[in-house]
Amino acid sequence: MEKQQHWHAVSVIADGNACQEAQMLSEVRFLSGDAPRLPLNQCANPAQCRCRYRHHADRRAGPRRAVENFRPPRAWRGEDHRVQRGRRSTD
């Protein structure tokens, strides 16, 4: 039995004749348990709906950090507290 992934997500794949609601959801990722059922309640033609789910390992899309985008990390511009004395009066 395969272990269920904690953050497994789905997005809606709307075909060319899909209703407006399905097209609006095509860029949104949902956790699997929170995804709307297909066909959508607002679907104009549920008997011929061909919308389906695309599965993703994670609900987040794309790289989120600078190094994941092949950019160098930003330089730290704050004060470096490690070189100062400690919090206690005896430090």
MIDOSE-1310 file (N, C-alpha, C; in nm, 2 decimals, decimal comma, always signed):
residues 91
mekq	+0,08/-0,12/+0,00/+0,00/+0,00/+0,00/+0,09/+0,12/+0,00; +0,06/+0,22/-0,09/+0,14/+0,34/-0,10/+0,10/+0,44/+0,01; +0,21/+0,50/+0,06/+0,18/+0,60/+0,17/+0,12/+0,73/+0,11; +0,01/+0,78/+0,17/-0,05/+0,90/+0,12/+0,04/+1,02/+0,15
qhwh	+0,05/+1,11/+0,05/+0,13/+1,23/+0,06/+0,05/+1,33/+0,14; +0,12/+1,40/+0,23/+0,05/+1,50/+0,32/-0,01/+1,61/+0,24; +0,06/+1,66/+0,14/+0,02/+1,78/+0,07/-0,02/+1,76/-0,07; -0,07/+1,64/-0,10/-0,12/+1,61/-0,23/-0,22/+1,70/-0,27
avsv	-0,21/+1,75/-0,39/-0,31/+1,86/-0,44/-0,36/+1,82/-0,58; -0,47/+1,89/-0,62/-0,52/+1,87/-0,75/-0,56/+2,01/-0,80; -0,56/+2,02/-0,94/-0,62/+2,14/-1,00/-0,71/+2,09/-1,11; -0,80/+2,18/-1,15/-0,91/+2,14/-1,25/-0,85/+2,16/-1,39
iadg	-0,86/+2,06/-1,47/-0,83/+2,08/-1,61/-0,96/+2,10/-1,69; -0,98/+2,22/-1,74/-1,11/+2,25/-1,81/-1,08/+2,24/-1,96; -1,17/+2,16/-2,03/-1,15/+2,15/-2,17/-1,20/+2,28/-2,24; -1,18/+2,29/-2,37/-1,22/+2,41/-2,44/-1,36/+2,45/-2,43
nacq	-1,46/+2,36/-2,41/-1,60/+2,39/-2,40/-1,64/+2,39/-2,25; -1,55/+2,41/-2,16/-1,59/+2,40/-2,02/-1,66/+2,53/-1,98; -1,74/+2,52/-1,87/-1,81/+2,63/-1,82/-1,72/+2,74/-1,76; -1,77/+2,85/-1,74/-1,68/+2,96/-1,69/-1,63/+2,93/-1,55
eaqm	-1,70/+2,87/-1,46/-1,66/+2,84/-1,33/-1,54/+2,75/-1,33; -1,54/+2,65/-1,42/-1,43/+2,55/-1,43/-1,31/+2,62/-1,49; -1,32/+2,71/-1,59/-1,21/+2,79/-1,64/-1,15/+2,88/-1,54; -1,23/+2,93/-1,45/-1,17/+3,02/-1,34/-1,09/+2,94/-1,24
lsev	-1,13/+2,81/-1,22/-1,06/+2,73/-1,13/-0,93/+2,66/-1,18; -0,91/+2,68/-1,31/-0,80/+2,60/-1,37/-0,66/+2,64/-1,32; -0,64/+2,75/-1,27/-0,51/+2,80/-1,22/-0,50/+2,78/-1,06; -0,60/+2,72/-1,00/-0,60/+2,71/-0,85/-0,57/+2,57/-0,81
rfls	-0,48/+2,55/-0,72/-0,45/+2,42/-0,66/-0,53/+2,40/-0,53; -0,59/+2,29/-0,51/-0,66/+2,25/-0,39/-0,59/+2,13/-0,33; -0,59/+2,13/-0,19/-0,55/+2,01/-0,13/-0,66/+1,90/-0,17; -0,62/+1,78/-0,18/-0,71/+1,68/-0,23/-0,84/+1,67/-0,16
gdap	-0,84/+1,68/-0,03/-0,96/+1,68/+0,05/-1,05/+1,80/+0,03; -1,00/+1,91/-0,01/-1,07/+2,04/-0,03/-1,12/+2,07/-0,17; -1,08/+1,98/-0,26/-1,12/+2,00/-0,40/-1,27/+1,99/-0,43; -1,32/+2,08/-0,52/-1,46/+2,07/-0,55/-1,49/+1,94/-0,63
rlpl	-1,60/+1,89/-0,62/-1,64/+1,77/-0,69/-1,67/+1,80/-0,84; -1,64/+1,71/-0,93/-1,67/+1,73/-1,07/-1,78/+1,64/-1,11; -1,87/+1,69/-1,19/-1,88/+1,82/-1,25/-1,92/+1,92/-1,13; -1,88/+2,04/-1,15/-1,91/+2,15/-1,05/-2,06/+2,17/-1,04
nqca	-2,10/+2,22/-0,92/-2,25/+2,24/-0,90/-2,30/+2,35/-1,00; -2,22/+2,44/-1,04/-2,26/+2,55/-1,13/-2,24/+2,51/-1,28; -2,20/+2,39/-1,31/-2,17/+2,35/-1,44/-2,30/+2,37/-1,53; -2,29/+2,43/-1,65/-2,40/+2,46/-1,73/-2,44/+2,33/-1,81
npaq	-2,35/+2,23/-1,82/-2,38/+2,11/-1,90/-2,32/+1,99/-1,83; -2,37/+1,95/-1,71/-2,30/+1,84/-1,63/-2,30/+1,71/-1,70; -2,40/+1,68/-1,79/-2,41/+1,55/-1,85/-2,29/+1,53/-1,95; -2,24/+1,64/-2,01/-2,13/+1,63/-2,11/-2,00/+1,69/-2,06
crcr	-1,99/+1,71/-1,93/-1,87/+1,77/-1,87/-1,75/+1,68/-1,89; -1,64/+1,73/-1,94/-1,52/+1,66/-1,96/-1,41/+1,71/-1,87; -1,44/+1,79/-1,77/-1,33/+1,84/-1,68/-1,28/+1,73/-1,60; -1,15/+1,74/-1,56/-1,09/+1,63/-1,49/-0,98/+1,70/-1,39
yrhh	-0,92/+1,62/-1,31/-0,82/+1,67/-1,22/-0,68/+1,64/-1,27; -0,59/+1,74/-1,24/-0,45/+1,72/-1,26/-0,39/+1,70/-1,12; -0,31/+1,60/-1,10/-0,26/+1,57/-0,96/-0,12/+1,63/-0,95; -0,09/+1,69/-0,83/+0,03/+1,75/-0,80/+0,08/+1,70/-0,66
adrr	+0,21/+1,68/-0,65/+0,27/+1,63/-0,52/+0,26/+1,74/-0,41; +0,24/+1,86/-0,44/+0,24/+1,97/-0,35/+0,13/+2,07/-0,39; +0,07/+2,14/-0,29/-0,03/+2,25/-0,33/+0,04/+2,37/-0,38; +0,17/+2,39/-0,35/+0,24/+2,51/-0,40/+0,28/+2,49/-0,54
agpr	+0,28/+2,60/-0,61/+0,32/+2,59/-0,75/+0,45/+2,67/-0,77; +0,54/+2,61/-0,84/+0,66/+2,67/-0,88/+0,76/+2,69/-0,77; +0,88/+2,73/-0,80/+0,98/+2,76/-0,70/+0,95/+2,89/-0,62; +0,98/+2,88/-0,49/+0,95/+2,99/-0,40/+1,07/+3,07/-0,35
rave	+1,18/+3,01/-0,36/+1,30/+3,07/-0,30/+1,39/+3,12/-0,42; +1,47/+3,22/-0,39/+1,56/+3,28/-0,49/+1,65/+3,17/-0,55; +1,71/+3,08/-0,47/+1,80/+2,98/-0,52/+1,73/+2,88/-0,61; +1,60/+2,86/-0,58/+1,52/+2,77/-0,67/+1,50/+2,83/-0,80
nfrp	+1,50/+2,97/-0,81/+1,49/+3,04/-0,94/+1,62/+3,07/-1,00; +1,73/+3,01/-0,95/+1,86/+3,03/-1,00/+1,91/+3,18/-0,99; +1,86/+3,24/-0,88/+1,91/+3,38/-0,85/+1,99/+3,37/-0,72; +2,09/+3,45/-0,70/+2,17/+3,45/-0,58/+2,08/+3,50/-0,46
praw	+2,09/+3,45/-0,34/+2,02/+3,51/-0,23/+2,05/+3,65/-0,20; +1,96/+3,73/-0,15/+1,98/+3,87/-0,12/+2,08/+3,88/-0,01; +2,16/+3,99/-0,01/+2,25/+4,01/+0,10/+2,18/+4,06/+0,22; +2,22/+4,02/+0,34/+2,16/+4,06/+0,46/+2,20/+4,20/+0,49
rged	+2,10/+4,29/+0,52/+2,12/+4,43/+0,54/+2,10/+4,47/+0,68; +2,06/+4,37/+0,76/+2,03/+4,41/+0,90/+2,16/+4,40/+0,99; +2,13/+4,43/+1,12/+2,24/+4,43/+1,21/+2,28/+4,29/+1,25; +2,40/+4,25/+1,26/+2,44/+4,12/+1,30/+2,45/+4,11/+1,45
hrvq	+2,36/+4,05/+1,51/+2,35/+4,05/+1,66/+2,45/+3,94/+1,72; +2,50/+3,86/+1,64/+2,59/+3,75/+1,69/+2,72/+3,80/+1,74; +2,77/+3,91/+1,69/+2,90/+3,96/+1,73/+2,89/+4,05/+1,86; +2,77/+4,08/+1,90/+2,75/+4,17/+2,02/+2,75/+4,08/+2,14
rgrr	+2,76/+4,15/+2,26/+2,75/+4,07/+2,38/+2,61/+4,01/+2,40; +2,60/+3,92/+2,49/+2,48/+3,85/+2,52/+2,37/+3,93/+2,58; +2,26/+3,86/+2,61/+2,15/+3,92/+2,68/+2,17/+3,95/+2,83; +2,25/+3,86/+2,89/+2,27/+3,87/+3,03/+2,37/+3,98/+3,07
std	+2,36/+4,03/+3,19/+2,46/+4,13/+3,23/+2,60/+4,07/+3,25; +2,61/+3,94/+3,27/+2,74/+3,87/+3,29/+2,81/+3,84/+3,16; +2,74/+3,85/+3,05/+2,80/+3,82/+2,92/+2,90/+3,93/+2,87
